[in-house]
Amino acid sequence: MNVTYRPSNRRVLVFITAVLLGAASLALPRILHADAQKTAADYNADPAAMLEAYRHVEAASVSDALEQLFHQKHYMSHRMQSIFPTKFAGTALTVKLIKQENHDPDALTGMLKAIDSGGAGSVYVMQVEDGADIAGMGGLMGTAMFSRGFAGAVIDGGVRDLPQLKRIGFPVYATGPVPSTSVGHYRFGGVNIPIQCDGVAVSANDIIVADQDGVVVVPREHAADVLLLAQKLDNSEHSMYPFIEKFHSITEAVKQFGRI
């Protein structure tokens, strides 16, 4: 069927085309901006965006990035196990417990106040001196952290009340479950002070990245640079998986992408 376009129809078509082209020109910068790779300066200027980006990279890539940049070990050992499969990232709120027998009802009050000082995105990182068989935290503390929006907890010591922690879905890494208490055996040693957690130095506001591979500590002053390299390593490795599946050769994949 032949269609004859009258002048009025042509005006309508011109108007529609102009609208579509205008909309496309407005959308294009947004698309390009969304796809643009952030720089270290961008992340340093926007800590919330940096923390969100850390939630999407693998702990193994973060560990590799730290090793490549600084030739240092910043990951915790196999001793640190999660109570259920998890993935989180957040900023460290550090607490230290000192081993000391006592009958002081306020010996651990500072530990509880530390929890109430934290908020959304905090990771409770605790050093319990000689604490493998002492529960550094349990269901009550975990419920308080959960209610305040903590991302998770990492305890260089034991953990108890696992049914409650699993019920609310609050992720905890610890050396293992134990039924014991720290009450009467430990004293609060400080909050947001430098500590050693499973042999790794942790300072307040360091970034903690945890997933099923383990726990990594990123010094805050290097967080943006580490993130950029971790993202690059992640992208490279994730591109290798389909290559290997297609060509059935890890040797060729390493030649193509330059990493293992």
N, C-alpha and C positions, 0 to 999 in steps of 0.2 A: 504494500500500500504506500503510495506517495503522499508525503506530508508537506504541505506548503506553509512556510513560516511567515506569518504576518509581522509587520513592524512591532506590534505589541508583544508578540511571542518572542521576538528577538531581544527586545528590551528585558523581558523576564529572564531569558537565558543569560544575557550579559550580567544582570544583577546577581543571579545565582552563582555564576562563575566567579564573580568578584568576591562574593561572600565566602565561597569555599577557599579561594586563594588567600584571602585575608586570614581565615581561620588557620590555614596551614602555616602561614608565616608566623602567626602568634604561637602555634604549638611547637614549631621547630626549635626555637631557642630553649624551650622547656625540656624537650627530648634530649637535645645536645647537652644541656646542663645536667640532666639526670645521669647521662652516660659518662660524663666527664670524671676522670680519676681525680680524687681529692689528693692534695699535697700534704706534706707534714705540717706546713703552716696552717692549712685548713683545719686539720684535726686538732692542732694545738689551740686554735681559736675556738673550737667547738668540742669541748670534752664529752658532751653527751653523744654527739655523732661518733666520736672515736670509740666510746664504750659500746655503742650499738654495733659498730663495725667489728669489734672484737668478739661479739656474740656469734658472728657468722664465719669465723675462721677456726681452723682446727688447732687444738693444743699442740699437736706434733709440729705443725708448720710454725707456730709461735716459738716453740723450743728450738727448731732448726734456725729460725731467723736470729734468735739471741746468740746461738752458738756461732753462726757465720759472722755476725757483726762484732761480737765481743769475746768470742772464744772462751765462754764461761758456761757453767752448768747452772741453769735457773729452773730446773724441773725437780719435783719431788719424786721420791723413790716408789718402788712397787708397794711399799708398806702402806702408803696412803690409798685407801680403797673407799669407793663410794658405797653408800648403803643401798642405792638402786641406780640403774643407768641414768646418766644426767649430762647436761651441757649448760654451762653458765659462764658469765664474765661479770666482774664487778670490781669495786675499789676496796682495798684492804682496810679493815678496822682491826688493829692488832691488840691482842690482850696476852698478858703473861701471868701464869700461876706459878708461885714459888712453893716448893715442897717444904712444909713446916707443920708439925703436929701442934694443934692448938685447941682451945675451948672458947675462942672468941666468936660470938655470934655475928660480928661484922667483918669477919676475915675475908669474906667473898662478896661483900656489898658492892665494891667497886666493879666487880665482874658484871653484876646485874645492871648497874648504872651505865656501863659501857654499851650494853645492848640497847638501852633506851636512848642512847646518844646517836645511834645509827639510823639509817633510813633506806629509802629505795636505792637499790644498786649496791648496797654495802655487802662485803663478804667478811664474815667474822673469822679471823685467823688467830688461832690460839696456840701458844706454846705452853705445854704442861710438863714441868720438869719431871723426868723419870716417870712419865704418865701412861705407859703402854697398858697398864692394868688399872688405870683410874679413868672414870668417865669425866671428860672435861665438859661435856654438855649432855643434856637429855631432852625429854619431851617438853618440859616447861620452857626452857630457854629457846628451843627450836620453835615452839609455838609463838613466843614473843618476837623472835626474828621474822618469822613468816608474816605475822600481823603488821610488822613495820616495813615490809617490802624488801627485806634482805634478799640478795641473789642466792646465797648459800653460805656454808660454813666449812672451814678446813681446820681440823683439830689434830695437833701433834700429840695425840693421846687417844683414849677410848671414847666411845659414845654409847649411850643406853636409851631405852624407851623407843626402840626402832619401830614398833607398831604405830605409835602416835606420829612419829616423823614421816613414816610412809603414808599414813592416812591423810595427812595434810599436804604431802608431796614436797616436803622441804628437803633439799639436797644437802647431804653432809658427807665430807671425806674425813676419815679417821683411820687410826691404826687397827681398829676392830671393835666389835661390840663387847662390852663388859658390864656387869650389873653393879659395879662399885660406885661410891660417891667420893667427891673431892672434899665434902664438908668435914671439917675437923682435921683434915690432912694437908690442906693447902691454904695459902694466903694470896690475895690479889697482889700482883706485882707491878701493875701499870697498864695504861691504855694508850694506844697510838704511839707506842715506843718501838724502836727497832727490836725485832725478835728473830729467833732462828726457828723455823718450822720445818721439821724433818731435814735439818741441815741446810736449809736454804734461807738466806737473809730476806726478811720482809719488813718493809717500812710502811707507815700509814700512807694510804692513797696509792700505793703500788697497784697495778692491775693484775688481778687473779683470773686466769683462764683455765677452765676445767671441762673435761669431757671424758669419754670412756677410756681414753688413752692415759689420763692422769691430770696432774695439776702443774701449771707453769706460773712463775712469778715474773712480771715485767716491771722493771724499775720505772717509776713514773716519768723521770726526766728523758727516757729513751722511748717512751711508749709509741709516739707517732712514727718514728723511723722503723721500729720493730713491726708495727702493724702493716706498713707499706710492703715490707719484704715478705711478711707472712702471707699477705694477700697474693703476692706474685707467686710464691711457692705453692699456695693452695690452687691457684688457677692452672699452674703448670701440671701439678699432679692430677687434678681432675680431668685435664685434657688428655692425659696419658691413658686413663682407664679405657675409653672407647677405642683408642688407637691399638692398645694391646688386644682388646677383644676382637677387633677387626683383622689385625695382621698376625696375631698369635705369637708375638715376639717382644719380650721385654728388652732384649738387646737393642733392637731397632728403635724402640720407644725412647730409651735412654739417649741414643744417638740423636734422635729427632728433638728431644726436649731438654737434654742436658742435665737431668737430675735423676736420682734414685731415692 
